[in-house]
Amino acid sequence: MKQKNVTNGTDGASPQRPSFIKVLKKSAMSFAAMAPMLAGIIALVGLFQVLVTPKMLTSLFHGNLLLDTLTGTIAGAIAVGSPIVSYLLGGELLEQGVSLFAVTAFVLSWVTLGFIQLPAEIEVFGRHFTAWRNILAVLFTIIIAALTPLTLQLLS
Amino acid sequence: MSKNNKPFRFRGKYLLLVVMASYLVLLVVNQEAAMAAMLKSAGVAAKILPIITAVIIFTAVLNYFLQPEQVVKHLGKKSGLKAWIWALIAGILSHGPMYLWYPTLEDLRHHGMRAV
């Protein structure tokens, strides 16, 4: 019996994929659609950088280990900027006697949390995902903030 | 083929309006701070623009070479630990603010990447 030659109407050729320019255009359009959202967030970043100063952040810490760790988490979530800025600010906080627990929480929440990007996160991923991701990020920030100095103490 | 043919619509219009209104209020209350905030924002935008361009090209390259079936295979519901490893490596290597990657992640999710 003769074997059937099923070519799916393409004579054996690979399935046609759109040209790269078309894909690039589509990708640019999905970013263009997000332009008002990105502009809003960038404008908020500027606003926060002026209104929430490093001096203001430093004044929030009072020496209570638990309270400072929570403050570090909240301050890191409110503050905005690249992670490098959080390392510099974290270094300043350490120099001023703020505990390593609080500074670790501050740096971690700076990177993983962000109040100003919440609207964008909800728009793209939905309320449910955003809520759980942020709740878990807060929890794990506090856990890692507690474990990092303890690990350092154990190792030294 | 991708089934992601959503009609074009701007997103975050209300957020932008609220932020613009906040700037207007600040302009009335403290003009100096408002101007400083605008300058800071312009600086952030200038820094982010090359990253946005790179992310757009990266997203296009991903969409061009990675077919939805491959996304499902490597990052889909049945991809197990492999998807976690890919996600961790991508997260470590990615550059720029988190929100710049949201459209790329949204595209990947439409192509079959799992949420968790």
Boltz contact constraints between the chains, C-beta under 6 A:
constraints:
  - contact:
      token1: [A, 20]
      token2: [B, 64]
      max_distance: 6.0
  - contact:
      token1: [A, 23]
      token2: [B, 60]
      max_distance: 6.0
  - contact:
      token1: [A, 23]
      token2: [B, 63]
      max_distance: 6.0
  - contact:
      token1: [A, 23]
      token2: [B, 64]
      max_distance: 6.0
  - contact:
      token1: [A, 24]
      token2: [B, 60]
      max_distance: 6.0
  - contact:
      token1: [A, 27]
      token2: [B, 56]
      max_distance: 6.0
  - contact:
      token1: [A, 27]
      token2: [B, 59]
      max_distance: 6.0
  - contact:
      token1: [A, 27]
      token2: [B, 60]
      max_distance: 6.0
  - contact:
      token1: [A, 28]
      token2: [B, 56]
      max_distance: 6.0
  - contact:
      token1: [A, 30]
      token2: [B, 103]
      max_distance: 6.0
  - contact:
      token1: [A, 31]
      token2: [B, 56]
      max_distance: 6.0
  - contact:
      token1: [A, 31]
      token2: [B, 103]
      max_distance: 6.0
  - contact:
      token1: [A, 33]
      token2: [B, 8]
      max_distance: 6.0
  - contact:
      token1: [A, 33]
      token2: [B, 10]
      max_distance: 6.0
  - contact:
      token1: [A, 33]
      token2: [B, 11]
      max_distance: 6.0
  - contact:
      token1: [A, 34]
      token2: [B, 11]
      max_distance: 6.0
  - contact:
      token1: [A, 34]
      token2: [B, 103]
      max_distance: 6.0
  - contact:
      token1: [A, 36]
      token2: [B, 10]
      max_distance: 6.0
  - contact:
      token1: [A, 36]
      token2: [B, 12]
      max_distance: 6.0
  - contact:
      token1: [A, 36]
      token2: [B, 13]
      max_distance: 6.0
  - contact:
      token1: [A, 36]
      token2: [B, 16]
      max_distance: 6.0
  - contact:
      token1: [A, 37]
      token2: [B, 11]
      max_distance: 6.0
  - contact:
      token1: [A, 37]
      token2: [B, 12]
      max_distance: 6.0
  - contact:
      token1: [A, 39]
      token2: [B, 16]
      max_distance: 6.0
  - contact:
      token1: [A, 40]
      token2: [B, 12]
      max_distance: 6.0
  - contact:
      token1: [A, 40]
      token2: [B, 15]
      max_distance: 6.0
  - contact:
      token1: [A, 40]
      token2: [B, 16]
      max_distance: 6.0
  - contact:
      token1: [A, 40]
      token2: [B, 19]
      max_distance: 6.0
  - contact:
      token1: [A, 41]
      token2: [B, 99]
      max_distance: 6.0
  - contact:
      token1: [A, 42]
      token2: [B, 41]
      max_distance: 6.0
  - contact:
      token1: [A, 42]
      token2: [B, 44]
      max_distance: 6.0
  - contact:
      token1: [A, 42]
      token2: [B, 45]
      max_distance: 6.0
  - contact:
      token1: [A, 43]
      token2: [B, 19]
      max_distance: 6.0
  - contact:
      token1: [A, 43]
      token2: [B, 41]
      max_distance: 6.0
  - contact:
      token1: [A, 44]
      token2: [B, 19]
      max_distance: 6.0
  - contact:
      token1: [A, 45]
      token2: [B, 44]
      max_distance: 6.0
  - contact:
      token1: [A, 46]
      token2: [B, 37]
      max_distance: 6.0
  - contact:
      token1: [A, 46]
      token2: [B, 40]
      max_distance: 6.0
  - contact:
      token1: [A, 46]
      token2: [B, 41]
      max_distance: 6.0
  - contact:
      token1: [A, 47]
      token2: [B, 37]
      max_distance: 6.0
  - contact:
      token1: [A, 49]
      token2: [B, 40]
      max_distance: 6.0
  - contact:
      token1: [A, 50]
      token2: [B, 33]
      max_distance: 6.0
  - contact:
      token1: [A, 50]
      token2: [B, 36]
      max_distance: 6.0
  - contact:
      token1: [A, 50]
      token2: [B, 37]
      max_distance: 6.0
  - contact:
      token1: [A, 50]
      token2: [B, 40]
      max_distance: 6.0
  - contact:
      token1: [A, 117]
      token2: [B, 99]
      max_distance: 6.0
  - contact:
      token1: [A, 119]
      token2: [B, 15]
      max_distance: 6.0
  - contact:
      token1: [A, 120]
      token2: [B, 99]
      max_distance: 6.0
  - contact:
      token1: [A, 120]
      token2: [B, 102]
      max_distance: 6.0
  - contact:
      token1: [A, 123]
      token2: [B, 11]
      max_distance: 6.0
  - contact:
      token1: [A, 124]
      token2: [B, 102]
      max_distance: 6.0
  - contact:
      token1: [A, 124]
      token2: [B, 106]
      max_distance: 6.0
